[in-house]
Amino acid sequence: MDTISLAFFALAFLIIASSIFVVSSRNVFHSAIFLVLALFGVAGIFVLLEAPFLAAAQVLIYVGAVSMLMIFAVMLTARIADASLHHTNEQVGTGFIVSAGLLVVILYSLWKTPFAVSPDAVTEGAGKTLGQLLLTKFVLPFEIVSVLLLGALIGAVVIAKKDPSTTPERETRPIPLPKSAQKAAQQPGTAEN
């Protein structure tokens, strides 16, 4: 087995394992972290396929923007770690049936589709050409999308931020001292110098 095949199987195992942890983890933050790991594995597959632009786009767009936005949303949500919040899904059976049906459709489509292999190599410099187009001819749509993503991030922070006027005041109680400290505080003249 050559190095590329070994790297492919290692990345495939990483993607499958982290994807299983994404859907089976009870902690939403852990699911988001495993999603980042799975998306990094997909970027590694793109590197093996000699598609550096797709690998860079995968890391920048999905790992850098979407996953970090999800992690910020989870971290800014106050009730996500609340013990009274129900973290389990009651629709496991329905989800399993839909997933199994989708798997059958995908496998049938892969089995019946004739994939033609082109003898021509991928043209060199496609990433360079695309980068030049993004920063010359399509610079306005590119910047509009970046401002839109920035607005979405600011909106998520504003929505998640608590308004102190609407938040009820919590009752504050002093933390009880250990018994040895209580005895020392009650006896006069035993203060340490």
C-alpha positions in Angstrom: 0.0 0.0 0.0 1.5 3.4 -1.0 1.6 6.5 1.1 -1.3 8.2 -0.6 -3.6 5.3 0.0 -2.6 5.1 3.6 -3.2 8.8 4.0 -6.6 8.5 2.4 -7.7 5.6 4.7 -6.4 7.5 7.7 -8.3 10.7 6.7 -11.4 8.6 5.9 -11.3 7.0 9.4 -10.9 10.4 10.9 -13.9 11.8 9.0 -16.1 8.9 9.9 -15.1 8.7 13.5 -15.5 12.4 14.1 -18.8 12.4 12.2 -20.1 9.7 14.5 -19.1 11.8 17.5 -20.8 14.8 16.0 -24.2 13.1 16.0 -23.8 11.0 19.2 -22.3 13.6 21.6 -24.7 14.9 24.2 -22.7 18.2 24.5 -23.4 20.7 21.7 -19.9 22.3 22.1 -18.2 18.9 21.8 -20.3 18.2 18.7 -19.1 21.5 17.1 -15.5 20.7 17.9 -15.8 17.2 16.3 -17.5 18.9 13.2 -14.4 21.1 12.9 -12.2 17.9 13.0 -14.4 16.2 10.3 -14.1 19.3 8.0 -10.4 19.4 8.4 -10.4 15.7 7.3 -12.3 16.7 4.2 -9.8 19.4 3.5 -7.1 16.7 3.7 -8.9 14.6 1.1 -8.9 17.6 -1.2 -5.2 17.9 -0.7 -4.8 14.3 -1.7 -6.9 14.9 -4.8 -4.5 17.7 -5.8 -7.1 20.4 -5.4 -5.4 23.0 -3.2 -8.0 25.7 -3.8 -10.8 23.5 -2.6 -8.7 22.5 0.4 -8.1 26.2 1.3 -11.7 27.1 0.7 -12.8 24.2 2.9 -10.6 25.4 5.8 -11.4 29.1 5.4 -15.1 28.9 4.8 -16.3 25.8 6.6 -13.8 25.5 9.4 -12.9 29.1 9.8 -16.3 30.8 9.3 -19.2 28.4 9.7 -17.8 26.2 12.5 -16.5 29.2 14.5 -19.8 30.9 14.2 -21.5 27.8 15.5 -19.0 27.6 18.4 -19.6 31.3 19.2 -23.4 30.8 19.2 -23.0 27.8 21.6 -20.7 29.7 23.9 -22.9 32.8 23.9 -26.1 30.9 24.6 -26.6 31.1 28.4 -28.9 28.2 28.8 -26.9 25.6 26.9 -25.3 24.1 30.0 -28.5 24.4 32.1 -29.2 21.2 34.0 -33.0 21.6 33.4 -32.5 21.7 29.6 -33.3 18.4 27.9 -30.4 17.2 25.8 -31.7 14.0 24.3 -33.5 13.4 21.1 -36.8 11.4 21.1 -36.8 10.9 17.4 -34.0 8.4 17.1 -36.2 5.8 15.4 -37.4 8.2 12.8 -33.9 9.5 12.2 -32.6 6.0 11.8 -35.3 5.1 9.2 -34.7 8.2 7.2 -30.9 7.8 7.3 -31.2 4.1 6.2 -33.5 5.1 3.3 -31.1 7.8 2.3 -28.1 5.4 2.4 -30.0 2.9 0.2 -30.7 5.7 -2.4 -27.1 6.9 -2.4 -25.7 3.4 -2.7 -28.1 2.6 -5.6 -27.2 5.8 -7.4 -23.5 5.1 -7.0 -24.0 1.5 -8.2 -25.9 2.5 -11.4 -24.0 5.7 -12.4 -21.3 5.1 -15.0 -18.4 7.3 -14.0 -16.3 8.3 -16.9 -12.6 8.8 -16.2 -10.9 11.5 -18.3 -7.4 10.9 -19.4 -6.7 14.6 -19.4 -4.9 16.0 -16.4 -6.2 18.9 -14.4 -5.1 22.2 -15.8 -2.4 23.8 -13.7 -2.9 27.3 -12.3 -6.7 27.0 -11.9 -6.4 28.3 -8.3 -4.3 31.2 -9.5 -6.9 32.2 -12.1 -9.8 31.9 -9.7 -8.0 34.0 -7.2 -7.3 36.7 -9.8 -11.0 36.7 -10.8 -12.1 36.9 -7.2 -9.9 40.0 -6.5 -10.5 41.8 -9.9 -13.7 41.1 -11.7 -15.8 39.6 -8.8 -14.4 41.8 -6.0 -17.7 43.5 -5.3 -19.7 40.3 -4.7 -16.8 38.9 -2.7 -16.8 41.9 -0.4 -20.6 41.9 -0.1 -20.5 38.3 1.2 -17.7 39.2 3.7 -19.8 42.2 5.1 -22.9 39.9 5.2 -20.9 37.3 7.3 -19.7 40.1 9.6 -23.2 41.3 10.1 -24.4 37.8 10.9 -21.6 37.5 13.5 -22.5 40.9 15.1 -26.2 39.9 15.1 -25.5 36.7 16.9 -23.5 38.5 19.6 -26.3 41.1 20.0 -29.0 38.5 20.2 -27.1 36.4 22.7 -26.1 39.4 24.9 -28.2 39.6 28.0 -30.0 42.9 28.8 -29.3 43.7 32.5 -32.7 45.4 32.8 -34.7 42.3 31.8 -32.5 39.9 33.8 -33.9 39.2 37.3 -31.5 39.8 40.1 -30.2 36.7 41.8 -30.1 36.4 45.5 -26.6 36.5 46.7 -25.6 34.5 49.8 -22.2 34.6 51.5 -20.1 31.5 51.1 -19.9 29.6 54.3 -16.5 29.4 55.9 -15.0 26.1 57.1 -15.5 25.4 60.8 -11.9 26.0 61.6 -12.0 29.4 60.1 -15.3 30.2 61.9 -13.7 29.3 65.3 -10.6 31.4 64.5 -12.8 34.4 63.6 -14.9 34.1 66.8 -11.9 34.1 69.2 -10.5 37.6 69.7 -6.7 38.1 69.6 -6.0 35.1 67.3 -5.6 37.1 64.1 -2.4 36.3 62.2 0.1 39.1 61.9 
